[in-house]
Amino acid sequence: MLQSLVMRAINASGLSELGDCAVGAAMGAEERLAEACSITDEEARSEFERLLLDSRFHATERSRLILSYLAERHFSGHEDAVKAYTIAIDVLGRPSNFDASTDPIVRIEISRLRSFLDQYYEAYKGSGVAIDIPTGRYVVRFSRCHVSHQDEVGAGTDDTVRNEADTGPSVQNGFKARARPSRKLILCGSVGASIAVVLGGLIALYAQRPVLTQKPVVVLNITAADQALGPETGLTKDYLMTALMRFNTLSFASLRTTASRNIYSVDIKYYSDDDDRTAWWQVSSPDGDILKSGIETVSLEGRSPAAARDELVSALARRLGSSRGVISNIEMHRAPAGALGNACILRVEHDLDERGLKELANEDGCLKQTIARNPTDAEAIATLARAKLAADPGNVKEALDLANRAVSIAPTSDRANIALMSAQFLDGRSAAAIEIGNKALALNPSNPEISAKLGAVMFATGFYESAVSLASDAAKAADGAPRDAMLVLALDAYRRGNWSDASLLSEQITCNDFVVSALRAASLGQLGSPEAQQRLEDLRKRTPDFERGFSKRMAGIHYAPTLTVALQDGLKMAGAHFVPEQFATK
């Protein structure tokens, strides 16, 4: 591969006489690059399985069968025995008298498979590992350094194994070279050094290239504790699979065929008695380690078996399928530092809810790189829209464009609809935002993030009772209440004059954004607490000019004027000194 690229550059430069020394330098550099591009069997298996599960890989069924056959021979260590004849007999169903010299079917199908692979990796880049079929060979190759076969000199559709012609100089040319060594040897040394520098940089580039992670794959197994529960258990599994797929955070496989880093087994045992329905669950890794387990129980008191089943399914779906759930949390912490794709999206969502603008700014680049590799990644586009809004509400026009683009790509995506709701709200279109939020909630009623964020929009708009109902439901999430749900409950306690609950709830919110910081100081101010001054100083450090632009800032994020005035009163009691002429009059 590298030799052909080097020779192309040499011929273009008019230094064709240096081809032998340049190729020699390239051969040494190619060995070093091959070492840098090599991957483990585990990585190869993972990429092979991920590729077959990816709906964007548009290979025909016959091409997929050939790829699976070649991969199986590769992993079993028998790929050297693969010939056109064996593919024709074992995969294509040709008779035993098949003759590759008269029937080109294998060469045609291999060429088609190679084209499918090239098109896929050129468009989507995959996970950092690429699969290809080397020209002239019936083997599958796994590498970090994918180069399209269009870049190979002489590459075409004919997969007949090419002769390894002797490309070295003749004895006569060698004699002439020895008679006049100086210019050529000097230039050879220069060319070799230049090639070494360029290829050294190429090796470093591939070594530093961020990993592109994909959504984890889940194998779901549900068994009944009692044989009599078989039909009910099967129905529960169907409902749970549907609920999990609505989150769009996981991929599913019918069974685990190979070991892979991000394939998880979810095993559930279903119990039933006269009083309740119970599901014991565990998540295990590819090597069998149990990563997490738990029990979900729903009482039958005052409800039908169908209603109890729906509640149990919703609880399991939240626990396993949400972006804050068990599997996504494991994936976020397991991924290499700086990883793109799914791990990047999870990190940014974590920063949006739990950390702050500084951490969010550090992750902004990974979203852009993810989208650059796959411009149709609706989840990454939607998350970038939310990140833009969090960094500066003034980015609302750009965020709207991104959110609309995400929804057009994936109309049922939770992330896309949440991003569009948030952008519409900050653009002053509260009614449209609430409508899109209700649509998202109808698409996935099990997602606590939708309930929490829709509740936040409705509370800011003045629909307090509906907002608190949504926030209370979201706060039941077993893995922790979403930030927006806690904020709504804290603001509602403050609105009702329950300063103690407002202070307690606001302190439980891990994110220190402007509204949360103001609420903490205002609640303590209303209580007359000596700690109010410290919280006020924290707010001043975060937003030094807030006393000049508090009303304007609150109006900019579309909070109701009555709530703004109530917070100002508490902040004054904490020691804030507002400048009246800067107040917004909205």
C-alpha positions, 0 to 999 in steps of 0.5 A: 500500500505505502510502496505504491503511494511512494512510487506515485509521488516519485514519478510525479517529481521526476525522480523515477531513478530513485524508485528502488531506494525509495521503495526500500525506505518505504518498506521499512517505514511500512513495517513500522506503520503496520505495527502502529496500525495493528489491533488485538483479536478482541478489537477485531471481533468487536468491529466485525460484530459492530459492522454487521449490526450497523444499518448504515452498512448496505452490503447485500446478503451474499456479501455479508455471508462472504465477509462472515466466512472470511472473518471466521477463517481469520479468527480460527487461524485458517485464512491461508487455506481460503481460495476462490474454490472454497468460497464458491463451494462453502458460501455461494453453493457452487458444485464441486466441479467449479472452475474459477478460471471460467466462472468469475463469480467469486472475483465479482462478489469479492470486488463488490464486498470490497466496494461496500467496505470502502464506501462505508469506512469512507463515509462513517469511519467506524470505531477507529478500526477498519475492515478491508479485503486486500486486492489479490487475496481472499482474506479479511484485514483488520487495521486502524489505518484504512486506505481506500483501494482507489488509492492503490496503484493498479487496483481494479475489479480483477481479484486474480492473485498477481505475480510478485514480479522482481522490481529490483534493478538489473545487474547492468543497472546495478553496475552503473550505479556502483560506477557513479554512486555519489549523486544517487546515493546522496539523493537516496539518503535524502529521499529515505530521510524524507519518507521516514519523517513523513511516515513517522508523522503518519504513524503518530497521527494514527496513534493519536487518533481518537477512538470512535465509540458506538452504542453498547450492544445488549443481549436481553434474557428474561426467565420466569421463576415459575413455569406458570408465569411463562406467557406473562414473562414473554409479554413483559419481555416484549414490552420491555424491549419496546420501552428500551428501544425508545431511548435510542441509547442501546443496540440489541442482539438476539444472542452473544456470538463473540466476545466484545468490550461493549456487549452486555448480557442483561438477565432478568428473573420474573416473579409474581404473587398475589400482592406484587410483581418483582423483577430481579436483574443483573448486567454482566460483561462479555467475560462474565463479570457481574457489573450491577444487579438489583430488584424492582418491585411493583405492588398490585394494590389498587391496580390491574395486573396490566397497570402493574406490568407497565409500571414495572417495565417503565422502572426497568427501562429507566434503570437500564436504558436511560442516558443516566442508566446502568449501562450508559454509566458504565460505558461513559467511565470505561471509554478511553479519554477523549473518545468520540461518538457515544462516549462523547455524547454521554460525557457532555450530557453528564457535564450539562446536568452535573458539572459546569460550563468549564468542563462543558467547553472542554468536551465541545470539540469531541461533539464536532469531531463526532459529527465530522465523522458522521454528519447524520449522527442525530444524537451528537447534533442534538447534544451539540445544540444543548451545549450551545444553549448552555454555554450562551443562550445567545446561541439560540439561532444556531442551536435551533438550526442544529436541533431542527437538523437532528429532528429531521434526521431522527424524528423520534429521538428523545435527544433531538426533541429535547434539544428542539424544545429547549431551543424553542423555549429560549427563542421565546416560543413557549407554546411550541416548546411545550407542544414538542415536549409533550410529543417527546413525552408521548414517544417515550413516557419512561424517560425521566429526562423528558419529564424533568426538562418539560417540567422546567419549561412549564414552571418557567412559563407559569404552569406550576402544578403541571410542572411539579407533577412532571418533576415529581415523576422524574425524581422517582428515577432510581439512579438519581433525580435529573437536575431539572426535576430537582430545580423545579421542586426547589423553585416551587418550594421557594415560590410557596414560601417554604424556604427550608425545603427550597434551601435543602433541595437546591443544595442537592443539585450538583450543578452550580449554574446561575439560577441554582446559585441564586436560589441557594443564596435567596433561600438562606437570605429568607431564612436569615441564615449566617451562611447566606453571605457566603452563598452570595459571595459564591454567586458574585464570583460566578457572575460578578455583575449579577446585581446590575443585570439580574432581571434582564438575565432572568428575562433572557431565560424566560422566567416569570416576572413574579418568580424573578421578583421573589428571588430578588427579595431573598437575595436582598436579604442575603446582602445583594445591592441591586441597581434599580435602573438596570431592572428589566420591566418585563 
